[in-house]
C-alpha cells in the first residue's frame, strides 16, 4: 500500500471558529478540514498544523499535513476539499512532501501580522465591517512603533511578553525581523521569528500600541524585555487583529500567501 504525504496551504477567518484545534462542543478549523478531506479521500484524515491558532485568530498562510493510503490529483485536494468546506476557510495550494515532514516541527521560521485600524478621532469607531479582522485604535505613531520594535530583534528571553499558561520549557526565541508598516488607515506589525511563545505576538502588539499612542517612550520596550516580568506590560491585545501569514521550511518552496483581505487592494506592504 502506497502512503501519500500531503501538505496544504489554508486560509481562514478565525471569527467563525473556536480556534484551529478540535473542540468537543464548538466549531474548529481542524474539524472542518478533516471532515472535508475525509470526504475527498473516502478514508479518515487527521491533519497536523504549523500552529494551533486561538479563537478569533486568522490565517492566510497556515500549513497542514496529513498522510493517506490513496492517490488523488492536486485538483481534488484543493477544489474538491473546498467544495466541502464551510464559508470562512479554504485550501489555497497542495504539494506532496516527505513522510517525515511535520508542519510544526519541521518549520524554521514563522511570520505573523497584527493589524490595527485607526479611527479619525477618539469619538469615532472604525468600520463595523472590520471589527473582527482589525483592532480599532486611535491615531498611532507608526514610526515610533517601528523604532521601538527593533529592541525585539535577536535571540533573547521573551518572558516579558509570554502568555500565562505557556508550556514551553524555555522563554528564549530568535526574532529575525520586525517591521511596523502603514497602509492607509491600517498600522501593521509584521514579525518573523524561529518560533513564538503563547500569546507572544498579541502581547508585543499591546506593548507597541503603548508606544504608538505616546503612553510610553521608544526605549521602554528594551527595558521591559530586560525585566523579564510579564506583569510590567499591558494587557494582551485582542485575537481578532492577528494573522498567521507564512511558515518557512528547509528544502521546500511553498506558494506565497497574499496579505490579509482588507490590505490586498491598498499596497504598501512587502509581499510575503
LINFENPE-V760034 format. One record per residue. SS is DSSP state (helix for helix, strand for strand, loop for the rest). OMEGA is omega in whole degrees, 0 to 359 (NA if undefined). D_LAST is the distance of its C-alpha to the last C-alpha in Angstrom with 2 decimals. Layout:
[[SS:OMEGA:D_LAST] [SS:OMEGA:D_LAST]]
This chain:
[[loop:179:38.00] [loop:178:34.51] [loop:177:31.69] [strand:174:28.28] [strand:189:25.24] [strand:170:22.30] [strand:178:18.71] [strand:167:17.11] [strand:185:13.82] [strand:175:14.97] [strand:177:14.20] [strand:173:16.93] [loop:185:18.55] [helix:180:20.13] [helix:186:22.96] [helix:189:24.79] [loop:178:24.91] [loop:183:26.47] [strand:179:23.41] [loop:191:22.01] [loop:176:25.11] [loop:174:28.38] [strand:185:30.80] [loop:186:34.50] [loop:180:35.07] [strand:182:31.76] [loop:178:29.03] [loop:177:25.93] [helix:180:22.80] [helix:179:24.20] [helix:181:27.50] [helix:180:26.12] [helix:184:24.10] [helix:177:27.05] [helix:180:29.56] [helix:180:27.66] [helix:178:27.00] [helix:178:30.62] [helix:179:31.82] [helix:183:29.88] [helix:188:31.01] [loop:180:34.47] [loop:181:34.29] [loop:179:33.07] [loop:174:29.39] [loop:184:27.95] [loop:171:24.25] [strand:181:22.68] [strand:172:19.33] [loop:180:16.73] [loop:179:17.72] [loop:185:20.59] [loop:182:19.27] [strand:174:22.13] [loop:179:23.80] [loop:180:21.98] [loop:184:18.49] [strand:175:15.86] [strand:166:13.03] [strand:184:10.38] [strand:174:9.50] [strand:176:12.98] [strand:174:14.51] [strand:178:18.28] [strand:180:20.87] [strand:177:24.54] [strand:181:27.50] [strand:180:30.05] [loop:181:33.30] [loop:174:32.64] [loop:171:30.82] [loop:176:28.88] [loop:181:26.94] [helix:181:23.20] [helix:179:24.09] [helix:181:26.14] [helix:179:23.52] [helix:184:21.15] [helix:180:23.56] [helix:178:26.43] [helix:180:24.72] [helix:180:23.29] [helix:182:26.87] [loop:181:28.04] [loop:176:25.37] [loop:175:26.12] [loop:179:24.41] [loop:177:21.40] [strand:178:19.87] [strand:174:18.72] [strand:183:17.62] [strand:178:14.78] [strand:175:15.37] [strand:179:17.83] [strand:174:18.60] [strand:182:21.68] [loop:176:21.48] [loop:182:24.21] [loop:182:26.67] [loop:178:25.81] [loop:175:22.09] [loop:185:21.40] [loop:181:18.11] [loop:189:19.06] [loop:178:21.17] [loop:184:19.36] [strand:176:16.04] [strand:177:15.58] [strand:177:12.65] [strand:181:11.24] [strand:177:8.78] [strand:169:10.40] [strand:173:10.71] [strand:190:14.27] [strand:169:15.38] [strand:170:18.79] [strand:183:20.56] [strand:169:23.47] [loop:186:26.89] [loop:178:29.21] [loop:182:31.88] [loop:179:32.95] [loop:180:34.91] [loop:171:32.12] [loop:178:29.67] [loop:181:26.28] [loop:177:26.17] [helix:179:27.43] [helix:183:24.96] [helix:186:22.11] [loop:180:24.16] [loop:184:22.46] [loop:176:18.85] [loop:186:18.94] [strand:179:21.54] [strand:181:24.28] [strand:171:24.91] [loop:176:27.19] [loop:182:26.23] [loop:174:23.92] [loop:185:23.88] [helix:179:20.17] [helix:177:21.14] [helix:178:23.42] [helix:180:20.87] [helix:180:18.43] [helix:181:21.43] [helix:184:22.65] [helix:182:19.40] [helix:175:19.68] [helix:181:22.57] [helix:188:20.25] [loop:178:18.74] [strand:180:20.48] [strand:183:22.43] [strand:180:24.87] [strand:182:26.64] [loop:179:24.82] [helix:184:27.95] [helix:178:27.94] [helix:180:24.83] [loop:182:25.72] [loop:175:26.70] [loop:181:30.27] [loop:178:30.74] [loop:184:27.97] [loop:179:29.31] [loop:180:27.45] [loop:181:30.08] [loop:176:28.35] [loop:179:26.63] [strand:175:25.08] [strand:180:21.32] [strand:176:19.15] [strand:183:16.49] [strand:185:14.43] [strand:170:12.92] [strand:181:13.23] [strand:171:12.74] [strand:182:14.50] [strand:164:13.51] [strand:175:15.88] [strand:184:15.21] [loop:180:18.75] [loop:183:20.41] [strand:170:17.37] [strand:192:16.74] [strand:171:13.55] [strand:184:13.43] [strand:190:10.08] [strand:180:11.28] [strand:178:10.80] [strand:177:14.07] [loop:177:15.93] [loop:181:17.21] [loop:174:18.34] [loop:178:21.86] [loop:177:23.11] [loop:184:22.03] [helix:183:20.64] [helix:179:17.65] [helix:177:20.03] [helix:175:22.65] [helix:178:20.46] [helix:178:19.70] [helix:179:23.46] [helix:183:24.20] [helix:175:21.97] [helix:177:23.38] [helix:178:26.81] [helix:182:25.90] [helix:178:24.38] [loop:180:27.62] [loop:180:29.75] [loop:181:31.30] [loop:177:30.40] [loop:181:30.06] [loop:183:26.98] [loop:181:28.83] [helix:182:29.41] [helix:179:26.08] [helix:180:27.24] [helix:179:30.66] [helix:178:29.42] [helix:181:27.51] [helix:180:30.65] [helix:183:32.78] [loop:186:31.03] [loop:182:32.55] [helix:184:30.56] [helix:179:33.49] [helix:181:32.95] [loop:179:29.62] [loop:178:29.19] [loop:177:28.76] [loop:179:25.63] [loop:183:23.37] [loop:183:23.43] [helix:189:21.11] [helix:179:20.29] [helix:189:17.72] [strand:179:15.59] [strand:167:12.53] [strand:190:11.33] [strand:181:7.69] [strand:174:7.12] [strand:186:10.12] [strand:182:10.83] [strand:175:14.24] [loop:177:16.54] [loop:180:17.73] [loop:174:15.23] [loop:180:12.35] [loop:179:11.30] [loop:181:9.64] [loop:179:5.96] [loop:169:6.26] [loop:175:6.97] [loop:173:7.50] [loop:190:10.91] [helix:185:13.68] [helix:179:15.51] [helix:189:12.74] [loop:183:11.87] [loop:187:15.00] [loop:185:14.96] [loop:178:12.36] [loop:179:12.30] [loop:175:8.78] [loop:177:6.29] [loop:187:3.76] [loop:NA:0.00]]
